[in-house]
Amino acid sequence: MQFLIYKPTESGYQPAQKWLKDRKDRKLEFEDILHYQKIIVALSETNRIMGEVDLVGGE
């Protein structure tokens, strides 16, 4: 999972890592942690769907 979180996209952008770095010097509140979890779920689902698309495209 860690690879997925920090894996750069084709544009070189790392959304999960950037989100954390933008909040480096502050305490994360409960709502912040919930939001970060949603980011991780979205990245995981995006990765899963892209894998499925790659499988279909390779046939």
C-alpha positions in Angstrom: 0.0 0.0 0.0 2.8 2.4 0.8 4.0 2.2 -2.8 0.5 3.1 -4.1 0.3 6.1 -1.8 3.5 7.7 -2.9 3.6 6.4 -6.4 3.8 9.3 -8.8 1.1 9.6 -11.5 2.0 10.1 -15.1 2.3 13.8 -14.4 4.7 13.2 -11.5 2.2 14.3 -9.0 1.9 12.4 -5.7 -1.4 13.4 -4.1 -1.2 11.6 -0.8 2.3 12.6 -0.1 1.6 16.2 -1.1 -1.5 16.3 1.2 0.6 15.2 4.1 3.5 17.6 3.4 1.1 20.5 3.1 0.1 19.8 6.7 3.6 19.0 8.1 3.7 21.5 10.8 0.2 21.2 12.3 -1.7 18.7 14.3 -4.1 16.7 12.2 -7.7 16.8 13.5 -10.1 13.9 13.3 -11.7 15.4 10.2 -8.3 15.7 8.5 -7.6 12.0 9.2 -11.0 11.0 7.8 -10.3 13.1 4.7 -6.9 11.5 4.2 -8.5 8.0 4.5 -10.9 9.0 1.7 -7.9 10.1 -0.4 -6.3 6.7 0.1 -9.5 4.8 -0.8 -9.8 6.9 -4.0 -6.2 6.2 -4.9 -6.7 2.5 -4.2 -9.8 2.3 -6.3 -8.3 4.3 -9.1 -5.3 1.9 -9.2 -7.6 -1.1 -9.2 -9.8 0.2 -12.0 -6.7 1.2 -14.1 -5.4 -2.4 -13.6 -8.7 -3.7 -15.0 -8.6 -1.3 -17.9 -5.1 -2.5 -18.7 -6.2 -6.1 -18.7 -9.1 -5.4 -21.1 -6.8 -3.2 -23.3 -4.3 -6.0 -23.5 -6.7 -8.6 -24.9 
